[in-house]
Amino acid sequence: MATPARDSGTGRDWRSPSTWHLRTRLVLLAMALLVAICGAVGLVSYASMDLFLTKQLDSQLDQASERAREFGRPGPGNGEGRRDPLEARGQAVGTLNARILGDAVTSAGFLADDATRKALSADDAGVLLALTPGALPVDRTLSSGAYRLVAAQTPYGDVIVTGLPLKDKQNTLASLVWTMVLVSAGGLVVIGLAGTALIRRTMKPLEHLSEVATKVSRLPLDAGEVALAVRVPEAAANPGTEVGSVGYALNQMLDNVSSALEARQQSEMKVRQFVADASHELRTPLTAIRGYTELMRMTEHFTPDGQKSLARVQSQSERMTTLVEDLLLLARLDEGQPLKFSDVDLSQLAIETVSDEKVMAPDRLWQLELAEEPVVVRGDAAQLHQVLANLLSNARKHTKPGTTVTTGVKCADDGSAVVTVTDNGTGIAPEFVDRVFRRFARADASRRNPVTAAAPVVAVPAPEPAPARVRGGAAAPLTSPVPAATAEGTSGLGLSIVQAIVEAHGGTVAVTSRPGRTQFTVRLPAPSAAG
């Protein structure tokens, strides 16, 4: 029976977070690359501009120093008198000049913005005295600001210090920095927006691929008829592009998977039809075997070994009949045959089923936990009875004498009916819990035939409708020896039938198990939901 897709009509946004993250990472990578490029360009530009301005300032400084030395030399016939080098023609505003004689600074000052001469402080004099004559120009900070200074030795025994302010150079570099920052920031914004739009457009096919992959991942492909009609759109499956080639390959894979699912579905239908036909055809010969076996046991006289063999034939024919009926029921459920709905009192059903089990296994402690009010659901009474019978039979067959088996029926807060079967036996092996509802699943991996297994012989009462016939004056015994393992053998279909019936009613069945407590829980929808 096909299972509907669980995500149909949900209106969910199928854009994958991974695609969004990839797009974001690409944008951030592009912006980081742009930042690195802008930073490198800025550093190179700043260094180049600083070198250029420094050379330009040094050239101006050399010219100013030459003017100051020429202007400050002693005049003819006046070896002692020296003119202030700051008064030389051509000295620009901000120019600093000073004469050093020995360890003393004389004629030290600079031209202010109003072209007047301003004196230097004592700290400035100490800075000038520390300069090395003939050395390369250096940057120093004075009381009036930062200066580029150079000291030159004259032939007349004094040292002329000349300086030019660094203010213009620093302002130019600051303007360059701000220009680079603003241009880079604007470029980052433009590139970020353009890159986002471009990458979004480029990554759009990946969103289609993610949507298709997500839809396929949510389809129930494990069983039933599957309509795998979802495909990547042709626009996103162009093998001429990198992303399109991925979409094309995904469509090819989905075509292959769809073909495989169709082949699997056809194979399953053939197997189901074969099982249904074979089971139906086996019912008549099995009924004949049981009838003739019963007739022979009532009319013929056998030795004890013959009686034992005949009893085994009868028990195995009954076991085979049960297996055939189970297979037929599963085939009908797989085909989705309609149920015979009616109001079913689960409380009364539990009482009747537990009473039957008490007769079959009086060595177990059977208990009931029922709600005060009857719990009624809409369902097929015969099939729901089989659900309870199979769960109780499972508890009986897989627990030891003295085990307490509790059957509970109650109504949940949401109006659904909850039926539980709990026992305090040894529990189910952890590795088997996930497989317990599979068909033909049994905890005993050997799957040995109960008839051939070594088992004690127990006496099973013969049917009572007809009295025992006599032959040769000896009465046929009223009991037949049957191996105990035969009476408790399992086909591995009981819990599969439980699950199939419950799901056909729109409910669920689950199991939890640990040593000392195993509980099967059946949930059936409220009558309004079921109807």
Contacts in CASP RR format, 6 or more apart in sequence:
PFRMAT RR
TARGET T0000
AUTHOR 0000-0000-0000
METHOD contacts of the structure
MODEL  1
MATPARDSGTGRDWRSPSTWHLRTRLVLLAMALLVAICGAVGLVSYASMD
LFLTKQLDSQLDQASERAREFGRPGPGNGEGRRDPLEARGQAVGTLNARI
LGDAVTSAGFLADDATRKALSADDAGVLLALTPGALPVDRTLSSGAYRLV
AAQTPYGDVIVTGLPLKDKQNTLASLVWTMVLVSAGGLVVIGLAGTALIR
RTMKPLEHLSEVATKVSRLPLDAGEVALAVRVPEAAANPGTEVGSVGYAL
NQMLDNVSSALEARQQSEMKVRQFVADASHELRTPLTAIRGYTELMRMTE
HFTPDGQKSLARVQSQSERMTTLVEDLLLLARLDEGQPLKFSDVDLSQLA
IETVSDEKVMAPDRLWQLELAEEPVVVRGDAAQLHQVLANLLSNARKHTK
PGTTVTTGVKCADDGSAVVTVTDNGTGIAPEFVDRVFRRFARADASRRNP
VTAAAPVVAVPAPEPAPARVRGGAAAPLTSPVPAATAEGTSGLGLSIVQA
IVEAHGGTVAVTSRPGRTQFTVRLPAPSAAG
1 224 0 8 1.000
1 333 0 8 1.000
1 334 0 8 1.000
1 335 0 8 1.000
1 336 0 8 1.000
2 224 0 8 1.000
2 225 0 8 1.000
2 226 0 8 1.000
3 220 0 8 1.000
3 223 0 8 1.000
3 224 0 8 1.000
5 218 0 8 1.000
5 219 0 8 1.000
5 220 0 8 1.000
6 218 0 8 1.000
6 220 0 8 1.000
7 215 0 8 1.000
7 218 0 8 1.000
14 207 0 8 1.000
14 210 0 8 1.000
14 211 0 8 1.000
14 214 0 8 1.000
14 215 0 8 1.000
15 207 0 8 1.000
15 210 0 8 1.000
15 211 0 8 1.000
16 207 0 8 1.000
16 210 0 8 1.000
16 211 0 8 1.000
16 214 0 8 1.000
18 210 0 8 1.000
19 203 0 8 1.000
19 206 0 8 1.000
19 207 0 8 1.000
19 210 0 8 1.000
22 203 0 8 1.000
22 206 0 8 1.000
23 196 0 8 1.000
23 199 0 8 1.000
23 200 0 8 1.000
23 203 0 8 1.000
26 199 0 8 1.000
26 203 0 8 1.000
27 192 0 8 1.000
27 195 0 8 1.000
27 196 0 8 1.000
27 199 0 8 1.000
30 191 0 8 1.000
30 192 0 8 1.000
30 195 0 8 1.000
30 199 0 8 1.000
31 188 0 8 1.000
31 191 0 8 1.000
31 192 0 8 1.000
34 184 0 8 1.000
34 187 0 8 1.000
34 188 0 8 1.000
34 191 0 8 1.000
35 184 0 8 1.000
35 188 0 8 1.000
38 180 0 8 1.000
38 183 0 8 1.000
38 184 0 8 1.000
38 187 0 8 1.000
38 188 0 8 1.000
39 180 0 8 1.000
39 184 0 8 1.000
41 180 0 8 1.000
42 180 0 8 1.000
42 184 0 8 1.000
45 176 0 8 1.000
45 180 0 8 1.000
46 173 0 8 1.000
46 176 0 8 1.000
46 177 0 8 1.000
46 180 0 8 1.000
49 172 0 8 1.000
49 173 0 8 1.000
49 176 0 8 1.000
50 169 0 8 1.000
50 173 0 8 1.000
53 169 0 8 1.000
53 172 0 8 1.000
53 173 0 8 1.000
54 148 0 8 1.000
54 169 0 8 1.000
57 148 0 8 1.000
57 164 0 8 1.000
57 166 0 8 1.000
57 169 0 8 1.000
58 137 0 8 1.000
58 148 0 8 1.000
60 92 0 8 1.000
60 164 0 8 1.000
61 137 0 8 1.000
61 148 0 8 1.000
61 150 0 8 1.000
61 162 0 8 1.000
61 163 0 8 1.000
61 164 0 8 1.000
62 150 0 8 1.000
64 91 0 8 1.000
64 92 0 8 1.000
64 95 0 8 1.000
64 162 0 8 1.000
64 163 0 8 1.000
64 164 0 8 1.000
65 150 0 8 1.000
65 152 0 8 1.000
65 160 0 8 1.000
65 162 0 8 1.000
65 163 0 8 1.000
67 85 0 8 1.000
67 88 0 8 1.000
67 89 0 8 1.000
67 90 0 8 1.000
67 91 0 8 1.000
68 85 0 8 1.000
68 86 0 8 1.000
68 88 0 8 1.000
68 91 0 8 1.000
68 97 0 8 1.000
68 160 0 8 1.000
68 162 0 8 1.000
69 85 0 8 1.000
69 152 0 8 1.000
69 154 0 8 1.000
69 160 0 8 1.000
70 88 0 8 1.000
71 83 0 8 1.000
71 85 0 8 1.000
71 87 0 8 1.000
71 88 0 8 1.000
71 89 0 8 1.000
72 82 0 8 1.000
72 83 0 8 1.000
72 84 0 8 1.000
72 85 0 8 1.000
72 88 0 8 1.000
72 99 0 8 1.000
72 154 0 8 1.000
72 160 0 8 1.000
73 82 0 8 1.000
73 154 0 8 1.000
73 155 0 8 1.000
73 156 0 8 1.000
74 80 0 8 1.000
74 81 0 8 1.000
74 82 0 8 1.000
74 156 0 8 1.000
75 81 0 8 1.000
82 99 0 8 1.000
82 107 0 8 1.000
82 158 0 8 1.000
84 97 0 8 1.000
84 107 0 8 1.000
85 97 0 8 1.000
85 98 0 8 1.000
85 99 0 8 1.000
85 107 0 8 1.000
85 160 0 8 1.000
85 162 0 8 1.000
86 95 0 8 1.000
86 96 0 8 1.000
86 97 0 8 1.000
86 107 0 8 1.000
86 109 0 8 1.000
86 110 0 8 1.000
86 111 0 8 1.000
86 117 0 8 1.000
88 97 0 8 1.000
91 97 0 8 1.000
91 111 0 8 1.000
92 111 0 8 1.000
92 164 0 8 1.000
93 111 0 8 1.000
93 112 0 8 1.000
93 113 0 8 1.000
93 115 0 8 1.000
94 110 0 8 1.000
94 111 0 8 1.000
94 112 0 8 1.000
94 113 0 8 1.000
94 164 0 8 1.000
94 165 0 8 1.000
95 110 0 8 1.000
95 111 0 8 1.000
95 162 0 8 1.000
95 163 0 8 1.000
95 164 0 8 1.000
96 109 0 8 1.000
96 110 0 8 1.000
96 120 0 8 1.000
96 142 0 8 1.000
96 144 0 8 1.000
96 147 0 8 1.000
96 149 0 8 1.000
96 161 0 8 1.000
96 162 0 8 1.000
96 163 0 8 1.000
96 164 0 8 1.000
96 165 0 8 1.000
97 107 0 8 1.000
97 108 0 8 1.000
97 109 0 8 1.000
97 110 0 8 1.000
97 160 0 8 1.000
97 161 0 8 1.000
97 162 0 8 1.000
97 163 0 8 1.000
98 105 0 8 1.000
98 106 0 8 1.000
98 107 0 8 1.000
98 108 0 8 1.000
98 109 0 8 1.000
98 120 0 8 1.000
98 125 0 8 1.000
98 128 0 8 1.000
98 160 0 8 1.000
98 161 0 8 1.000
99 105 0 8 1.000
99 106 0 8 1.000
99 107 0 8 1.000
99 108 0 8 1.000
99 158 0 8 1.000
99 159 0 8 1.000
99 160 0 8 1.000
99 161 0 8 1.000
100 106 0 8 1.000
100 128 0 8 1.000
100 129 0 8 1.000
100 151 0 8 1.000
100 158 0 8 1.000
100 159 0 8 1.000
100 160 0 8 1.000
100 161 0 8 1.000
101 157 0 8 1.000
101 158 0 8 1.000
101 159 0 8 1.000
102 158 0 8 1.000
103 129 0 8 1.000
105 120 0 8 1.000
105 125 0 8 1.000
105 126 0 8 1.000
105 128 0 8 1.000
105 129 0 8 1.000
108 119 0 8 1.000
108 120 0 8 1.000
108 124 0 8 1.000
108 125 0 8 1.000
108 128 0 8 1.000
108 161 0 8 1.000
109 117 0 8 1.000
109 118 0 8 1.000
109 119 0 8 1.000
109 120 0 8 1.000
110 117 0 8 1.000
110 118 0 8 1.000
110 120 0 8 1.000
110 144 0 8 1.000
110 163 0 8 1.000
111 117 0 8 1.000
111 118 0 8 1.000
112 118 0 8 1.000
118 144 0 8 1.000
120 128 0 8 1.000
120 142 0 8 1.000
120 143 0 8 1.000
120 144 0 8 1.000
121 142 0 8 1.000
121 143 0 8 1.000
123 142 0 8 1.000
123 143 0 8 1.000
124 142 0 8 1.000
124 143 0 8 1.000
124 144 0 8 1.000
127 140 0 8 1.000
127 142 0 8 1.000
128 149 0 8 1.000
128 151 0 8 1.000
128 161 0 8 1.000
131 138 0 8 1.000
131 149 0 8 1.000
131 150 0 8 1.000
131 151 0 8 1.000
131 161 0 8 1.000
132 151 0 8 1.000
133 151 0 8 1.000
133 152 0 8 1.000
133 153 0 8 1.000
133 159 0 8 1.000
134 150 0 8 1.000
134 151 0 8 1.000
134 152 0 8 1.000
134 153 0 8 1.000
135 150 0 8 1.000
135 151 0 8 1.000
136 150 0 8 1.000
137 148 0 8 1.000
137 149 0 8 1.000
137 150 0 8 1.000
138 148 0 8 1.000
138 149 0 8 1.000
138 150 0 8 1.000
139 146 0 8 1.000
139 147 0 8 1.000
139 148 0 8 1.000
139 149 0 8 1.000
139 166 0 8 1.000
140 146 0 8 1.000
140 147 0 8 1.000
140 149 0 8 1.000
141 147 0 8 1.000
144 165 0 8 1.000
145 165 0 8 1.000
145 166 0 8 1.000
145 167 0 8 1.000
146 165 0 8 1.000
146 166 0 8 1.000
146 167 0 8 1.000
146 170 0 8 1.000
147 163 0 8 1.000
147 164 0 8 1.000
147 165 0 8 1.000
147 166 0 8 1.000
148 163 0 8 1.000
148 164 0 8 1.000
148 165 0 8 1.000
148 166 0 8 1.000
149 161 0 8 1.000
149 162 0 8 1.000
149 163 0 8 1.000
150 161 0 8 1.000
150 162 0 8 1.000
150 163 0 8 1.000
151 159 0 8 1.000
151 160 0 8 1.000
151 161 0 8 1.000
152 159 0 8 1.000
152 160 0 8 1.000
152 161 0 8 1.000
152 162 0 8 1.000
153 159 0 8 1.000
154 160 0 8 1.000
202 243 0 8 1.000
203 243 0 8 1.000
204 236 0 8 1.000
205 232 0 8 1.000
205 235 0 8 1.000
205 236 0 8 1.000
205 241 0 8 1.000
205 243 0 8 1.000
205 244 0 8 1.000
205 247 0 8 1.000
206 243 0 8 1.000
206 246 0 8 1.000
208 232 0 8 1.000
208 233 0 8 1.000
208 235 0 8 1.000
208 236 0 8 1.000
208 247 0 8 1.000
209 232 0 8 1.000
209 236 0 8 1.000
209 243 0 8 1.000
209 246 0 8 1.000
209 247 0 8 1.000
209 250 0 8 1.000
212 230 0 8 1.000
212 231 0 8 1.000
212 232 0 8 1.000
212 250 0 8 1.000
212 254 0 8 1.000
213 250 0 8 1.000
215 230 0 8 1.000
216 228 0 8 1.000
216 230 0 8 1.000
216 254 0 8 1.000
219 226 0 8 1.000
219 228 0 8 1.000
220 226 0 8 1.000
221 228 0 8 1.000
221 261 0 8 1.000
223 268 0 8 1.000
224 265 0 8 1.000
224 268 0 8 1.000
225 265 0 8 1.000
226 261 0 8 1.000
226 265 0 8 1.000
228 254 0 8 1.000
228 257 0 8 1.000
228 258 0 8 1.000
228 261 0 8 1.000
230 254 0 8 1.000
231 237 0 8 1.000
231 251 0 8 1.000
231 254 0 8 1.000
232 247 0 8 1.000
232 248 0 8 1.000
232 250 0 8 1.000
232 251 0 8 1.000
236 243 0 8 1.000
236 244 0 8 1.000
236 247 0 8 1.000
237 244 0 8 1.000
237 247 0 8 1.000
237 248 0 8 1.000
237 250 0 8 1.000
237 251 0 8 1.000
238 244 0 8 1.000
238 245 0 8 1.000
238 248 0 8 1.000
239 245 0 8 1.000
239 248 0 8 1.000
272 331 0 8 1.000
272 334 0 8 1.000
272 335 0 8 1.000
275 327 0 8 1.000
275 330 0 8 1.000
275 331 0 8 1.000
276 327 0 8 1.000
276 328 0 8 1.000
276 331 0 8 1.000
276 332 0 8 1.000
276 335 0 8 1.000
279 324 0 8 1.000
279 325 0 8 1.000
279 327 0 8 1.000
279 328 0 8 1.000
279 331 0 8 1.000
280 328 0 8 1.000
282 320 0 8 1.000
282 324 0 8 1.000
283 321 0 8 1.000
283 324 0 8 1.000
286 317 0 8 1.000
286 320 0 8 1.000
286 321 0 8 1.000
286 324 0 8 1.000
287 321 0 8 1.000
289 313 0 8 1.000
289 317 0 8 1.000
290 314 0 8 1.000
290 317 0 8 1.000
290 318 0 8 1.000
290 321 0 8 1.000
293 310 0 8 1.000
293 313 0 8 1.000
293 314 0 8 1.000
293 317 0 8 1.000
294 314 0 8 1.000
294 463 0 8 1.000
296 310 0 8 1.000
297 307 0 8 1.000
297 310 0 8 1.000
297 311 0 8 1.000
297 314 0 8 1.000
297 462 0 8 1.000
297 476 0 8 1.000
297 480 0 8 1.000
298 466 0 8 1.000
298 468 0 8 1.000
298 469 0 8 1.000
298 476 0 8 1.000
299 469 0 8 1.000
299 471 0 8 1.000
300 471 0 8 1.000
301 470 0 8 1.000
301 471 0 8 1.000
301 472 0 8 1.000
301 474 0 8 1.000
301 476 0 8 1.000
302 310 0 8 1.000
302 476 0 8 1.000
307 476 0 8 1.000
307 477 0 8 1.000
307 480 0 8 1.000
307 481 0 8 1.000
308 457 0 8 1.000
308 480 0 8 1.000
308 481 0 8 1.000
310 480 0 8 1.000
311 460 0 8 1.000
311 480 0 8 1.000
311 481 0 8 1.000
311 482 0 8 1.000
312 451 0 8 1.000
312 482 0 8 1.000
312 483 0 8 1.000
312 486 0 8 1.000
314 480 0 8 1.000
315 460 0 8 1.000
315 482 0 8 1.000
315 483 0 8 1.000
315 486 0 8 1.000
315 487 0 8 1.000
316 451 0 8 1.000
316 486 0 8 1.000
319 486 0 8 1.000
319 489 0 8 1.000
319 491 0 8 1.000
322 491 0 8 1.000
323 491 0 8 1.000
323 493 0 8 1.000
326 491 0 8 1.000
326 493 0 8 1.000
326 494 0 8 1.000
326 497 0 8 1.000
327 493 0 8 1.000
329 386 0 8 1.000
329 497 0 8 1.000
329 500 0 8 1.000
330 439 0 8 1.000
330 493 0 8 1.000
330 496 0 8 1.000
330 497 0 8 1.000
330 500 0 8 1.000
333 497 0 8 1.000
333 500 0 8 1.000
333 501 0 8 1.000
333 504 0 8 1.000
334 500 0 8 1.000
336 504 0 8 1.000
339 379 0 8 1.000
339 380 0 8 1.000
339 383 0 8 1.000
339 504 0 8 1.000
339 505 0 8 1.000
340 379 0 8 1.000
340 380 0 8 1.000
340 381 0 8 1.000
340 382 0 8 1.000
341 378 0 8 1.000
341 379 0 8 1.000
341 380 0 8 1.000
341 530 0 8 1.000
341 531 0 8 1.000
342 378 0 8 1.000
342 379 0 8 1.000
342 380 0 8 1.000
342 381 0 8 1.000
343 376 0 8 1.000
343 377 0 8 1.000
343 378 0 8 1.000
343 379 0 8 1.000
343 527 0 8 1.000
344 376 0 8 1.000
344 377 0 8 1.000
344 378 0 8 1.000
344 379 0 8 1.000
344 380 0 8 1.000
344 381 0 8 1.000
344 384 0 8 1.000
345 374 0 8 1.000
345 375 0 8 1.000
345 376 0 8 1.000
346 374 0 8 1.000
346 375 0 8 1.000
346 376 0 8 1.000
346 377 0 8 1.000
346 384 0 8 1.000
346 409 0 8 1.000
346 417 0 8 1.000
346 419 0 8 1.000
346 524 0 8 1.000
347 370 0 8 1.000
347 371 0 8 1.000
347 374 0 8 1.000
347 375 0 8 1.000
347 409 0 8 1.000
348 374 0 8 1.000
349 381 0 8 1.000
349 384 0 8 1.000
349 385 0 8 1.000
349 388 0 8 1.000
350 368 0 8 1.000
350 370 0 8 1.000
350 388 0 8 1.000
350 407 0 8 1.000
350 408 0 8 1.000
350 409 0 8 1.000
350 419 0 8 1.000
351 368 0 8 1.000
351 370 0 8 1.000
352 385 0 8 1.000
353 385 0 8 1.000
353 388 0 8 1.000
353 389 0 8 1.000
353 392 0 8 1.000
353 407 0 8 1.000
354 366 0 8 1.000
354 368 0 8 1.000
354 392 0 8 1.000
354 407 0 8 1.000
356 389 0 8 1.000
357 364 0 8 1.000
357 366 0 8 1.000
357 392 0 8 1.000
357 393 0 8 1.000
357 396 0 8 1.000
357 405 0 8 1.000
358 366 0 8 1.000
360 396 0 8 1.000
361 396 0 8 1.000
363 401 0 8 1.000
363 402 0 8 1.000
364 395 0 8 1.000
364 396 0 8 1.000
364 399 0 8 1.000
364 401 0 8 1.000
364 402 0 8 1.000
364 403 0 8 1.000
364 404 0 8 1.000
364 405 0 8 1.000
365 402 0 8 1.000
365 403 0 8 1.000
365 404 0 8 1.000
365 405 0 8 1.000
366 405 0 8 1.000
366 407 0 8 1.000
367 404 0 8 1.000
367 405 0 8 1.000
367 406 0 8 1.000
367 407 0 8 1.000
368 406 0 8 1.000
368 407 0 8 1.000
368 408 0 8 1.000
369 406 0 8 1.000
369 407 0 8 1.000
369 408 0 8 1.000
369 409 0 8 1.000
369 410 0 8 1.000
370 408 0 8 1.000
370 409 0 8 1.000
370 410 0 8 1.000
371 409 0 8 1.000
371 410 0 8 1.000
371 411 0 8 1.000
373 411 0 8 1.000
375 409 0 8 1.000
375 410 0 8 1.000
375 411 0 8 1.000
375 417 0 8 1.000
376 527 0 8 1.000
377 384 0 8 1.000
377 417 0 8 1.000
377 505 0 8 1.000
377 524 0 8 1.000
377 525 0 8 1.000
377 526 0 8 1.000
377 527 0 8 1.000
377 530 0 8 1.000
378 527 0 8 1.000
378 530 0 8 1.000
378 531 0 8 1.000
379 505 0 8 1.000
379 524 0 8 1.000
379 530 0 8 1.000
380 501 0 8 1.000
380 505 0 8 1.000
383 501 0 8 1.000
383 504 0 8 1.000
383 505 0 8 1.000
384 501 0 8 1.000
384 505 0 8 1.000
386 497 0 8 1.000
386 501 0 8 1.000
387 419 0 8 1.000
387 497 0 8 1.000
387 498 0 8 1.000
387 501 0 8 1.000
387 502 0 8 1.000
387 522 0 8 1.000
388 407 0 8 1.000
388 419 0 8 1.000
388 421 0 8 1.000
390 494 0 8 1.000
390 495 0 8 1.000
390 497 0 8 1.000
390 498 0 8 1.000
391 421 0 8 1.000
391 495 0 8 1.000
391 498 0 8 1.000
391 520 0 8 1.000
391 522 0 8 1.000
392 405 0 8 1.000
392 407 0 8 1.000
392 421 0 8 1.000
393 494 0 8 1.000
394 421 0 8 1.000
394 494 0 8 1.000
394 495 0 8 1.000
394 520 0 8 1.000
395 403 0 8 1.000
395 405 0 8 1.000
395 421 0 8 1.000
395 423 0 8 1.000
395 518 0 8 1.000
396 405 0 8 1.000
397 488 0 8 1.000
397 489 0 8 1.000
397 490 0 8 1.000
398 443 0 8 1.000
399 405 0 8 1.000
399 423 0 8 1.000
399 425 0 8 1.000
399 426 0 8 1.000
400 425 0 8 1.000
400 426 0 8 1.000
403 423 0 8 1.000
403 424 0 8 1.000
403 425 0 8 1.000
404 423 0 8 1.000
404 424 0 8 1.000
405 421 0 8 1.000
405 422 0 8 1.000
405 423 0 8 1.000
406 420 0 8 1.000
406 421 0 8 1.000
406 422 0 8 1.000
406 423 0 8 1.000
407 419 0 8 1.000
407 420 0 8 1.000
407 421 0 8 1.000
408 418 0 8 1.000
408 419 0 8 1.000
408 420 0 8 1.000
408 421 0 8 1.000
408 422 0 8 1.000
409 417 0 8 1.000
409 418 0 8 1.000
409 419 0 8 1.000
410 417 0 8 1.000
410 418 0 8 1.000
411 417 0 8 1.000
411 418 0 8 1.000
412 418 0 8 1.000
412 523 0 8 1.000
414 526 0 8 1.000
415 526 0 8 1.000
416 523 0 8 1.000
416 524 0 8 1.000
416 525 0 8 1.000
416 526 0 8 1.000
416 529 0 8 1.000
417 523 0 8 1.000
417 524 0 8 1.000
417 525 0 8 1.000
417 526 0 8 1.000
418 521 0 8 1.000
418 522 0 8 1.000
418 523 0 8 1.000
419 521 0 8 1.000
419 522 0 8 1.000
419 524 0 8 1.000
420 519 0 8 1.000
420 520 0 8 1.000
420 521 0 8 1.000
420 522 0 8 1.000
421 519 0 8 1.000
421 520 0 8 1.000
422 517 0 8 1.000
422 518 0 8 1.000
422 519 0 8 1.000
422 520 0 8 1.000
423 517 0 8 1.000
423 518 0 8 1.000
424 516 0 8 1.000
424 517 0 8 1.000
425 515 0 8 1.000
425 516 0 8 1.000
425 517 0 8 1.000
425 518 0 8 1.000
426 515 0 8 1.000
426 516 0 8 1.000
427 513 0 8 1.000
427 514 0 8 1.000
427 515 0 8 1.000
427 516 0 8 1.000
427 517 0 8 1.000
427 518 0 8 1.000
428 436 0 8 1.000
428 443 0 8 1.000
428 511 0 8 1.000
428 513 0 8 1.000
428 518 0 8 1.000
429 443 0 8 1.000
430 513 0 8 1.000
432 441 0 8 1.000
432 443 0 8 1.000
433 511 0 8 1.000
433 513 0 8 1.000
435 441 0 8 1.000
436 495 0 8 1.000
436 511 0 8 1.000
437 495 0 8 1.000
437 496 0 8 1.000
437 498 0 8 1.000
437 499 0 8 1.000
437 509 0 8 1.000
437 511 0 8 1.000
438 496 0 8 1.000
439 492 0 8 1.000
439 493 0 8 1.000
439 496 0 8 1.000
440 491 0 8 1.000
440 492 0 8 1.000
440 493 0 8 1.000
440 496 0 8 1.000
441 492 0 8 1.000
441 495 0 8 1.000
441 496 0 8 1.000
442 490 0 8 1.000
442 492 0 8 1.000
450 483 0 8 1.000
450 485 0 8 1.000
450 486 0 8 1.000
450 488 0 8 1.000
450 489 0 8 1.000
451 483 0 8 1.000
451 485 0 8 1.000
451 486 0 8 1.000
453 483 0 8 1.000
453 485 0 8 1.000
455 483 0 8 1.000
455 484 0 8 1.000
455 485 0 8 1.000
455 486 0 8 1.000
456 483 0 8 1.000
456 484 0 8 1.000
457 481 0 8 1.000
457 482 0 8 1.000
457 483 0 8 1.000
457 484 0 8 1.000
458 481 0 8 1.000
458 482 0 8 1.000
458 483 0 8 1.000
458 484 0 8 1.000
458 487 0 8 1.000
459 479 0 8 1.000
459 480 0 8 1.000
459 481 0 8 1.000
459 482 0 8 1.000
460 479 0 8 1.000
460 480 0 8 1.000
460 481 0 8 1.000
460 482 0 8 1.000
460 487 0 8 1.000
461 478 0 8 1.000
461 479 0 8 1.000
462 468 0 8 1.000
462 477 0 8 1.000
462 478 0 8 1.000
462 479 0 8 1.000
462 480 0 8 1.000
468 475 0 8 1.000
468 476 0 8 1.000
468 477 0 8 1.000
468 478 0 8 1.000
469 476 0 8 1.000
470 476 0 8 1.000
498 509 0 8 1.000
498 520 0 8 1.000
498 522 0 8 1.000
499 509 0 8 1.000
502 508 0 8 1.000
502 509 0 8 1.000
502 522 0 8 1.000
502 524 0 8 1.000
503 509 0 8 1.000
505 524 0 8 1.000
505 525 0 8 1.000
505 530 0 8 1.000
506 524 0 8 1.000
506 525 0 8 1.000
506 530 0 8 1.000
507 522 0 8 1.000
507 523 0 8 1.000
507 524 0 8 1.000
507 525 0 8 1.000
508 522 0 8 1.000
508 523 0 8 1.000
509 520 0 8 1.000
509 521 0 8 1.000
509 522 0 8 1.000
509 523 0 8 1.000
510 520 0 8 1.000
510 521 0 8 1.000
511 518 0 8 1.000
511 519 0 8 1.000
511 520 0 8 1.000
511 521 0 8 1.000
512 518 0 8 1.000
512 519 0 8 1.000
512 521 0 8 1.000
513 519 0 8 1.000
524 530 0 8 1.000
END
